[in-house]
Amino acid sequence: MDRKELAVELKHSKEKHNCCQAVLCAFADQIDLPYQTIRKLGANFGTGMGCMEATCGALCGIQILFGLKNFEGKPLNPKAAAMLRAFEEKCGATLCKDLKGRDTGVVLCACDDCVRNAVAVYEEFVAAEALRAAEATVKAAEAAK
């Protein structure tokens, strides 16, 4: 099962993971923390931080995940912004209330699809970062010749 579907499965599991927890826990094998600690990290980010007024929990999940795996003392803000824009392109918005159409009656992206799209954005972003790093290594090696 791919991680997108694993995340959706976690969301609907007996334990009822919120969107943020589902995204984080789908990558639990890559995070050096106990499973319950990972769930605790995402506990307050479901339903747009509990009121639908804030950022989608699935988007928060990939931001937390990227920080856990990549923070080395320097800000990751440009990368966070790039992931936010990619998520917005796929889903149509970043705020839970807009995604769910609370005020308009028009659902832009259902929760399961927000979870899938967040995982896809993260995986695409990480793959692109790895490619850029590999290209930089090749350029540096060629320059050293």
C-alpha positions as CSV (number, residue, x, y, z in Angstrom):
1,M,0.0,0.0,0.0
2,D,1.4,3.4,-0.9
3,R,1.7,6.1,1.8
4,K,-1.2,8.2,0.5
5,E,-3.6,5.3,1.0
6,L,-2.0,4.3,4.3
7,A,-2.7,7.8,5.6
8,V,-6.3,7.6,4.5
9,E,-6.6,4.2,6.1
10,L,-5.2,5.6,9.4
11,K,-7.7,8.4,9.3
12,H,-10.6,5.9,9.2
13,S,-9.0,3.4,11.6
14,K,-10.4,2.4,14.9
15,E,-8.1,4.9,16.6
16,K,-9.5,7.8,14.5
17,H,-6.4,9.7,13.5
18,N,-7.1,13.3,12.5
19,C,-5.7,14.5,9.1
20,C,-2.4,15.7,10.6
21,Q,-1.9,12.6,12.6
22,A,-2.8,10.4,9.6
23,V,-0.1,12.1,7.5
24,L,2.5,12.0,10.2
25,C,1.8,8.4,11.1
26,A,2.0,7.3,7.5
27,F,5.7,8.2,7.7
28,A,6.2,6.8,11.2
29,D,8.9,4.4,9.9
30,Q,11.0,7.5,8.8
31,I,10.6,9.4,12.1
32,D,12.8,8.5,15.0
33,L,10.1,8.9,17.6
34,P,7.6,6.5,19.3
35,Y,4.3,6.2,17.5
36,Q,2.3,7.7,20.3
37,T,4.6,10.7,20.4
38,I,4.1,11.2,16.7
39,R,0.3,11.1,17.3
40,K,0.7,13.6,20.1
41,L,2.6,16.0,17.7
42,G,-0.4,16.1,15.4
43,A,-3.2,16.0,18.0
44,N,-4.2,19.7,17.9
45,F,-4.0,20.2,14.1
46,G,-7.2,18.3,13.1
47,T,-10.2,20.2,11.7
48,G,-8.2,23.3,11.0
49,M,-6.8,23.4,14.5
50,G,-10.2,22.5,16.0
51,C,-12.3,25.3,14.5
52,M,-11.9,25.1,10.7
53,E,-10.5,28.6,10.8
54,A,-6.9,27.6,10.4
55,T,-4.6,25.7,8.1
56,C,-5.6,22.2,7.0
57,G,-4.3,19.5,9.3
58,A,-2.9,17.4,6.4
59,L,-0.8,20.4,5.3
60,C,0.3,21.0,8.9
61,G,1.4,17.3,8.9
62,I,3.7,17.6,6.0
63,Q,5.2,20.8,7.4
64,I,5.9,19.1,10.8
65,L,7.3,16.0,9.0
66,F,9.6,18.1,6.9
67,G,10.9,20.0,9.9
68,L,11.4,16.8,11.9
69,K,13.5,15.3,9.1
70,N,15.4,18.4,7.9
71,F,15.8,21.0,10.5
72,E,19.5,21.7,11.2
73,G,19.4,25.1,12.9
74,K,18.5,27.1,9.8
75,P,15.0,28.3,8.8
76,L,13.1,26.1,6.4
77,N,10.6,28.9,5.5
78,P,11.2,29.0,1.7
79,K,10.7,25.2,1.6
80,A,7.6,25.5,3.8
81,A,6.2,28.1,1.5
82,A,6.9,26.0,-1.6
83,M,5.0,23.0,-0.1
84,L,2.1,25.3,0.9
85,R,1.8,26.6,-2.7
86,A,2.0,23.0,-4.1
87,F,-0.8,21.9,-1.7
88,E,-2.9,24.9,-2.6
89,E,-2.5,24.1,-6.3
90,K,-3.7,20.5,-5.8
91,C,-6.5,21.3,-3.3
92,G,-7.7,24.8,-4.2
93,A,-7.1,26.3,-0.7
94,T,-5.1,25.9,2.5
95,L,-7.7,26.8,5.2
96,C,-9.9,24.0,6.4
97,K,-13.1,26.1,6.1
98,D,-12.4,27.0,2.5
99,L,-11.5,23.4,1.6
100,K,-14.7,22.1,3.2
101,G,-16.9,24.9,1.8
102,R,-18.1,25.8,5.3
103,D,-19.1,29.4,4.2
104,T,-19.8,28.8,0.5
105,G,-21.3,25.3,0.4
106,V,-18.8,24.4,-2.2
107,V,-16.3,21.7,-1.1
108,L,-13.0,22.2,-2.9
109,C,-11.3,19.1,-1.6
110,A,-12.6,16.4,0.7
111,C,-10.5,15.4,3.8
112,D,-9.4,12.1,2.3
113,D,-8.2,13.9,-0.8
114,C,-6.4,16.6,1.3
115,V,-4.6,13.8,3.1
116,R,-3.7,12.1,-0.2
117,N,-2.6,15.4,-1.8
118,A,-0.5,16.4,1.3
119,V,1.4,13.1,1.2
120,A,1.9,13.5,-2.6
121,V,3.2,17.0,-2.2
122,Y,5.6,15.9,0.5
123,E,6.9,12.9,-1.6
124,E,7.2,15.1,-4.7
125,F,9.0,17.8,-2.8
126,V,11.5,15.4,-1.2
127,A,12.2,13.7,-4.5
128,A,12.8,17.1,-6.1
129,E,15.1,18.1,-3.2
130,A,17.1,14.9,-3.6
131,L,17.4,15.5,-7.4
132,R,18.7,19.1,-6.8
133,A,21.2,17.8,-4.2
134,A,22.4,15.1,-6.7
135,E,22.8,17.7,-9.5
136,A,24.7,20.0,-7.2
137,T,27.1,17.2,-6.2
138,V,27.7,16.4,-9.9
139,K,28.4,20.0,-10.7
140,A,30.8,20.3,-7.8
141,A,32.6,17.2,-8.9
142,E,32.9,18.5,-12.5
143,A,34.1,21.9,-11.2
144,A,36.8,20.2,-9.1
145,K,38.3,18.4,-12.2
